[in-house]
Amino acid sequence: MSEQEQAISEWPDSKKIHESLDALVAQPMWELNRDYLKEVLKWFDTHCSKSKAMIEKAKKIIPGGVQHNLAFNYPWPLDITKAEGAYLYDVDGNKYIDFLQAGGPTLLGSNYKPVQEKVIEIIRECGPITGLFHEYEYKLAEIINQYMPAVEKFRALGSGTESSMAAIRIARTATDKRKIIKGGGSYHGWNDQVAYGMHIPGSGAAEADGIPRGCYKNTQEFVPHDIEALEKMLKKNDKKGGTAAVLLEPIGAESGTVPVLKDWNKQVAELCEQYGTLLIFDEVVTGFRLGMGGAQGYFGIEPDLTIFGKIVTGGYPMAGGVGGKEEYMEYVAAGVEAGKKRAYVGGTLSANPMSCCAGYWAIKEIARTKAYLKAGRAGDRITKGLQEIIEKYQLPYVAFNHASICHLETSGLMNIDIMDPIQSKQITARKDMLHEMGAAYTTKGIITLAGSRIYTSMADNDEVIDKALAGFDEVMSHVEPPKKK
């Protein structure tokens, strides 16, 4: 087994996971004891009062009190003042294990000093931005290409959202086709064209208001894992102008919350080639986490275009970009000759010296330290421990992982069948349950993403994982079966 493959010690049994998730959402929720939940909320009152006061002030000038969706924690957001290694610290002096990892990019651990020192050095020399070229733009593109050969050329952008916008524009320019097909439930940013079928497969435009219906005219979603449904869609589109691109999260919707079978990407790639459709991999989360070659290296597939975010600047700002085969990437070249087709992209702050420096050294350090292997082993350990806790308390919960991308499904929110009238009515209740579970983990010094996702980093040693498992065990000891009606 190559080093690239070792990031995932064993591909999870996706079929078995789906059966377990189906069983989870088919039954009433197993929730925290209500008396214990009161204790959880009391803990926030006594331990997080400064955070609460700050958020109340912030609400007067910031919608909802925070600027980023990941920060909407229940019962109120935490005011974080320090991040270091495996830990976060809040304004009240509480210390937490950081399994949020800023949404995934800090694979080396938070505020990793060797990268920080390089960033400080470039700020002293050049400042964060000049508006003109800097050598680190080249060095970042070169090191990405070194580990992902399909990224023959790379254009840095400001975020994953911008990157998905650019990839779609490139695909349409290159193919002269309009339709974009995305995997149901996948998240590719919040731009008008892909704020569709997010989180829960089949949800269509349900989650985003303020978008004219015409924006979705050329956006489609397919049922996850149904290769026949995708082929039917491609075939139907082919009679009406064709499909410009199929856009995938290569391990499954929502960073693998809806996991795919191991040969799924290969099947999709074959269909794309058959129908003259570009294959776009969204590697915002999987890039460098599954190995230096990302998901495309693990699966041995060369997508036509790759979307990047977060990790290409090592957790520093302006984190995004699109890369791919030269014949497609030439459409975003600056200052192209008159008369040539151009997929216009921009961004004054994109590819600034500070961000490119951070990305270059972060990727270099990930390779040097084999951070993806260390984080992957931590992911394996915590997943195995969670599975043992679930079995210990005979809970219907589901834990699984793809290396350092781990899932703890307690409500099954994103696996709801939206066409099932009984399940669809439970969306709010199951979302509320996730908030409660996340709050309970926080009282044990554990920060997760939305109470259901865990990103491990190189900083998560055995001591960190053991401490986290003890906290999860304590919380799950207070879960009780549904009350009989």
MOQUILIN-V115690 format. One record per residue. N is the residue number from 1. RES is the residue in one letter. PHI is phi in radians with two decimals (999 if undefined). OMEGA is omega in degrees with one decimal (NA if undefined). Layout:
BEGIN
n: [N:N]
res: [RES:RES]
phi: [PHI:PHI]
omega: [OMEGA:OMEGA]
END
This chain:
BEGIN
n: [1:2:3:4:5:6:7:8:9:10:11:12:13:14:15:16:17:18:19:20:21:22:23:24:25:26:27:28:29:30:31:32:33:34:35:36:37:38:39:40:41:42:43:44:45:46:47:48:49:50:51:52:53:54:55:56:57:58:59:60:61:62:63:64:65:66:67:68:69:70:71:72:73:74:75:76:77:78:79:80:81:82:83:84:85:86:87:88:89:90:91:92:93:94:95:96:97:98:99:100:101:102:103:104:105:106:107:108:109:110:111:112:113:114:115:116:117:118:119:120:121:122:123:124:125:126:127:128:129:130:131:132:133:134:135:136:137:138:139:140:141:142:143:144:145:146:147:148:149:150:151:152:153:154:155:156:157:158:159:160:161:162:163:164:165:166:167:168:169:170:171:172:173:174:175:176:177:178:179:180:181:182:183:184:185:186:187:188:189:190:191:192:193:194:195:196:197:198:199:200:201:202:203:204:205:206:207:208:209:210:211:212:213:214:215:216:217:218:219:220:221:222:223:224:225:226:227:228:229:230:231:232:233:234:235:236:237:238:239:240:241:242:243:244:245:246:247:248:249:250:251:252:253:254:255:256:257:258:259:260:261:262:263:264:265:266:267:268:269:270:271:272:273:274:275:276:277:278:279:280:281:282:283:284:285:286:287:288:289:290:291:292:293:294:295:296:297:298:299:300:301:302:303:304:305:306:307:308:309:310:311:312:313:314:315:316:317:318:319:320:321:322:323:324:325:326:327:328:329:330:331:332:333:334:335:336:337:338:339:340:341:342:343:344:345:346:347:348:349:350:351:352:353:354:355:356:357:358:359:360:361:362:363:364:365:366:367:368:369:370:371:372:373:374:375:376:377:378:379:380:381:382:383:384:385:386:387:388:389:390:391:392:393:394:395:396:397:398:399:400:401:402:403:404:405:406:407:408:409:410:411:412:413:414:415:416:417:418:419:420:421:422:423:424:425:426:427:428:429:430:431:432:433:434:435:436:437:438:439:440:441:442:443:444:445:446:447:448:449:450:451:452:453:454:455:456:457:458:459:460:461:462:463:464:465:466:467:468:469:470:471:472:473:474:475:476:477:478:479:480:481:482:483:484:485]
res: [M:S:E:Q:E:Q:A:I:S:E:W:P:D:S:K:K:I:H:E:S:L:D:A:L:V:A:Q:P:M:W:E:L:N:R:D:Y:L:K:E:V:L:K:W:F:D:T:H:C:S:K:S:K:A:M:I:E:K:A:K:K:I:I:P:G:G:V:Q:H:N:L:A:F:N:Y:P:W:P:L:D:I:T:K:A:E:G:A:Y:L:Y:D:V:D:G:N:K:Y:I:D:F:L:Q:A:G:G:P:T:L:L:G:S:N:Y:K:P:V:Q:E:K:V:I:E:I:I:R:E:C:G:P:I:T:G:L:F:H:E:Y:E:Y:K:L:A:E:I:I:N:Q:Y:M:P:A:V:E:K:F:R:A:L:G:S:G:T:E:S:S:M:A:A:I:R:I:A:R:T:A:T:D:K:R:K:I:I:K:G:G:G:S:Y:H:G:W:N:D:Q:V:A:Y:G:M:H:I:P:G:S:G:A:A:E:A:D:G:I:P:R:G:C:Y:K:N:T:Q:E:F:V:P:H:D:I:E:A:L:E:K:M:L:K:K:N:D:K:K:G:G:T:A:A:V:L:L:E:P:I:G:A:E:S:G:T:V:P:V:L:K:D:W:N:K:Q:V:A:E:L:C:E:Q:Y:G:T:L:L:I:F:D:E:V:V:T:G:F:R:L:G:M:G:G:A:Q:G:Y:F:G:I:E:P:D:L:T:I:F:G:K:I:V:T:G:G:Y:P:M:A:G:G:V:G:G:K:E:E:Y:M:E:Y:V:A:A:G:V:E:A:G:K:K:R:A:Y:V:G:G:T:L:S:A:N:P:M:S:C:C:A:G:Y:W:A:I:K:E:I:A:R:T:K:A:Y:L:K:A:G:R:A:G:D:R:I:T:K:G:L:Q:E:I:I:E:K:Y:Q:L:P:Y:V:A:F:N:H:A:S:I:C:H:L:E:T:S:G:L:M:N:I:D:I:M:D:P:I:Q:S:K:Q:I:T:A:R:K:D:M:L:H:E:M:G:A:A:Y:T:T:K:G:I:I:T:L:A:G:S:R:I:Y:T:S:M:A:D:N:D:E:V:I:D:K:A:L:A:G:F:D:E:V:M:S:H:V:E:P:P:K:K:K]
phi: [999:-1.30:-1.07:-0.99:-1.28:-1.19:-1.03:-1.88:-1.14:-2.75:-1.16:-1.10:-1.32:-1.05:-1.11:-1.16:-1.09:-1.11:-1.10:-1.19:-1.18:-1.07:-1.16:-1.12:-1.41:-1.45:-2.12:-1.05:-1.27:-1.66:-1.97:-1.16:-0.96:-1.11:-1.17:-1.18:-1.07:-1.08:-1.13:-1.05:-1.16:-1.14:-1.03:-1.10:-1.05:-1.56:-1.92:-2.26:-1.18:-1.20:-1.08:-1.06:-1.09:-1.15:-1.19:-1.08:-1.15:-1.11:-1.06:-1.29:-2.32:-2.12:-0.99:1.35:1.67:-2.37:-1.73:-2.42:-1.04:-1.10:-1.50:-1.36:-1.61:-1.67:-1.45:-2.71:-1.14:-1.66:-1.65:-1.54:-1.94:-2.64:-2.36:-2.73:1.08:-1.61:-2.21:-2.09:-2.29:-1.82:-1.13:-1.52:1.59:-1.38:-1.99:-2.27:-1.28:-1.66:-1.76:-1.41:0.93:0.95:1.53:2.27:-1.34:-1.54:-1.11:-1.44:1.78:-1.21:0.95:-1.08:-1.07:-1.02:-1.31:-0.97:-1.11:-1.16:-1.16:-1.05:-1.07:-1.23:-1.12:-1.14:-1.41:-2.19:1.44:-1.22:-2.78:-2.12:1.54:-2.10:-1.21:-2.37:-0.94:-1.14:-1.06:-1.15:-1.11:-1.17:-1.07:-1.14:-1.27:-1.13:-1.09:-1.01:-1.73:-2.25:-0.99:-1.16:-1.51:-1.19:-2.42:-2.34:-2.11:-1.30:-2.37:-1.54:-2.92:-1.12:-1.07:-1.05:-1.16:-1.20:-1.03:-1.16:-1.07:-1.13:-1.13:-1.11:-1.05:-1.21:-1.15:-1.24:-1.79:1.04:-2.00:-2.06:-1.21:-2.12:-1.95:-2.05:-1.22:-1.03:1.60:-1.30:-1.98:-2.20:1.77:-1.94:-1.23:-0.90:-1.32:-2.04:-1.37:-2.63:1.08:-1.52:1.19:-1.95:-0.95:1.54:-1.38:0.94:-1.59:-1.10:-1.68:-2.31:-1.65:1.36:-1.99:-1.03:-1.01:-1.08:-1.15:-1.64:-0.96:-1.95:-1.90:-2.32:-2.20:-2.05:-1.11:-0.93:1.32:-1.62:-1.15:-1.19:-1.14:-1.12:-1.13:-1.07:-1.15:-1.10:-1.14:-1.15:-1.12:-1.06:-1.44:-2.22:1.90:1.61:-1.95:-1.23:-2.78:-1.88:-1.93:-2.24:-1.54:-1.16:-1.80:2.10:-0.98:0.91:0.98:1.56:-1.04:-1.91:-1.21:-1.79:-1.25:-1.09:-1.61:-1.04:-1.09:-1.10:-1.12:-1.14:-1.04:-1.14:-1.15:-1.06:-1.11:-1.11:-1.80:1.10:-1.97:-1.33:-1.78:-1.95:-1.69:-1.58:-1.85:-0.99:-1.72:-1.36:-0.99:1.24:-1.46:-1.52:2.47:-1.11:-1.58:1.11:-1.16:-1.15:-1.22:-1.13:-1.47:1.23:-2.11:-1.84:-1.16:-1.24:-2.39:-2.27:-1.67:-2.11:-2.76:0.54:-1.31:-1.24:-2.15:1.06:1.64:-1.52:-1.15:1.03:-1.78:-3.04:2.92:-2.26:-2.41:2.94:-1.17:-0.97:-1.08:-1.64:-1.20:-1.09:-1.22:-1.85:-1.09:-1.33:1.13:-1.14:-1.16:-1.03:1.66:-1.52:-1.16:-2.45:-1.67:-1.24:-2.37:-2.78:2.36:-1.03:-1.52:-1.12:1.05:-1.20:-0.96:-1.08:-1.19:-1.16:-1.06:-1.06:-1.13:-1.04:-1.27:-1.12:-1.13:-1.07:-1.24:-1.05:-1.19:-1.12:-1.55:0.97:-1.02:-1.13:-1.26:-1.13:-1.16:-1.12:-1.16:-1.12:-1.10:-1.08:-1.12:-1.24:-1.15:-1.06:-1.12:-1.13:-1.08:-1.20:-1.16:-1.03:-1.19:-0.99:-1.71:0.90:-1.69:-1.50:-1.18:-2.28:-2.16:-2.75:-2.70:-2.08:1.01:-1.52:-1.82:-2.03:-2.25:-2.18:-1.64:-1.93:-1.96:1.23:-0.89:-1.41:-1.90:-1.13:-1.49:-1.16:-1.48:-1.48:-1.07:-1.32:-1.15:-1.10:-1.31:-1.68:-0.98:-1.11:-1.10:-1.24:-1.17:-1.07:-1.07:-1.05:-1.06:-1.15:-1.12:-1.07:-1.12:-1.11:-1.07:-1.05:-1.13:-1.75:1.34:-2.27:-1.84:-2.01:-1.63:1.01:1.25:-2.49:-2.15:-2.26:-1.85:-1.65:-2.28:-1.05:-1.34:-1.47:-1.42:-1.05:-1.09:-1.12:-1.14:-1.07:-1.12:-1.13:-1.11:-1.10:-1.19:-1.08:-1.06:-1.06:-1.11:-1.24:-1.21:-1.83:-1.49:-2.22:-1.18:-1.03:-1.32:-1.26:-1.56]
omega: [-178.7:178.9:177.9:-176.9:-174.0:178.2:172.4:-175.7:178.8:179.3:-177.8:178.7:-173.6:-179.8:179.6:178.9:179.7:176.8:179.4:179.0:176.4:178.9:-179.9:-176.8:-179.7:-178.6:176.3:-175.7:170.5:-171.0:175.3:172.2:-174.4:177.2:178.6:178.0:176.4:177.1:177.7:-178.5:176.5:178.7:178.7:179.1:-175.0:-174.4:-173.4:-175.4:179.4:175.7:-179.2:-179.6:-179.8:-179.0:177.0:176.3:-176.5:-178.7:-178.6:-176.0:178.3:178.9:-179.9:176.2:179.0:-175.7:-176.5:-175.2:-179.2:-175.6:-179.6:179.6:177.3:2.6:170.7:-178.8:177.6:177.0:-175.6:-176.4:-176.7:175.0:-178.3:176.7:-177.9:-168.4:170.7:179.5:-178.5:-174.8:178.4:178.8:178.0:180.0:-176.3:168.4:-174.1:173.6:173.8:177.7:179.1:-177.9:174.2:-168.2:-171.5:-178.2:179.8:-171.4:-174.7:173.0:-175.4:-168.1:179.7:176.8:179.5:-178.7:178.1:179.6:178.1:179.5:-178.2:177.3:179.1:-175.9:-166.3:-170.8:-176.4:-176.5:174.5:-174.3:178.7:-174.2:172.3:-177.0:-177.7:174.1:178.0:-175.6:178.5:179.3:-177.7:-176.7:174.6:178.5:179.5:-176.6:177.0:-174.7:179.0:176.3:-177.1:173.9:-173.9:176.6:-179.1:178.2:-171.1:-176.0:174.5:177.9:177.4:-177.5:178.1:175.5:-177.9:-178.5:178.5:-180.0:178.0:-178.3:179.9:178.4:-175.6:-172.9:-173.0:175.6:-172.2:-173.2:173.3:177.5:178.5:176.0:-179.8:179.2:-177.9:177.2:179.5:-178.3:-171.2:179.6:-171.0:-172.2:-177.0:172.1:-169.4:-178.6:-178.4:172.2:-179.3:-179.5:178.7:-175.2:175.6:-176.8:-170.7:-171.3:-174.7:175.2:176.5:179.3:178.2:-177.0:180.0:179.7:-178.8:-174.5:-176.1:177.0:178.9:172.7:177.7:179.6:-178.4:174.2:-178.3:-176.1:178.2:178.8:178.1:-179.3:177.6:-179.7:178.6:-179.0:179.5:178.9:-176.9:179.6:-176.2:176.8:173.7:-178.0:-179.4:-175.9:166.8:-174.3:-173.1:156.1:-168.0:174.6:178.5:-176.4:179.3:176.9:176.5:175.8:172.2:-168.4:-178.9:171.9:-171.9:-177.8:-175.8:-177.1:178.3:179.0:179.6:179.7:179.4:178.0:-179.8:178.6:-179.0:-174.2:177.7:-176.7:178.2:175.9:179.4:173.5:172.0:-178.6:179.0:179.9:-173.2:-178.8:179.6:175.5:179.2:-176.0:-177.4:178.4:-179.6:179.2:-178.1:175.7:-179.6:-176.8:-178.2:-178.4:176.3:177.6:178.7:178.7:178.6:177.0:176.7:173.6:170.3:-165.3:-178.5:168.0:173.1:-179.1:176.3:-173.9:-177.9:-172.0:177.1:176.7:175.8:179.4:178.5:-177.7:-173.6:-176.3:178.1:-176.3:179.1:-180.0:179.3:178.0:177.4:175.4:-179.5:-178.1:178.1:178.4:177.8:179.3:-177.5:172.0:-170.3:171.1:-179.5:-179.9:-177.4:-177.0:179.2:176.6:175.9:-176.2:-178.3:-176.5:-180.0:175.1:-179.6:-179.6:-179.8:-176.6:176.4:-179.9:178.5:179.8:176.4:179.2:-176.8:-175.7:-172.8:-177.5:-178.9:177.3:-178.6:177.7:178.6:177.9:175.7:177.0:177.0:-177.4:-176.4:178.2:178.5:178.9:178.2:177.8:178.5:177.7:178.2:179.0:-179.6:-177.6:177.7:-179.7:179.4:-175.9:-176.2:175.9:178.2:-178.6:167.2:-176.3:-174.7:176.5:-170.5:-178.2:174.2:-174.9:179.9:179.2:-179.8:-173.4:-174.3:178.3:177.4:172.9:-173.6:178.6:177.6:-174.5:179.6:-178.8:-176.7:178.6:-175.7:-173.9:-177.9:-178.7:-179.4:175.0:177.8:178.4:177.6:177.6:-179.4:178.5:178.3:178.1:179.5:177.0:-178.9:179.4:177.4:176.1:-178.1:175.5:177.5:172.7:175.8:176.4:-175.7:-178.6:-178.2:171.9:176.4:179.1:177.5:-177.2:-176.5:178.3:-177.0:179.9:179.0:-178.2:179.1:179.3:179.8:-178.9:176.5:178.2:177.4:179.0:-179.7:-179.9:-175.1:175.5:-179.2:175.7:-179.9:-179.5:179.4:177.4:179.2:-178.9:NA]
END
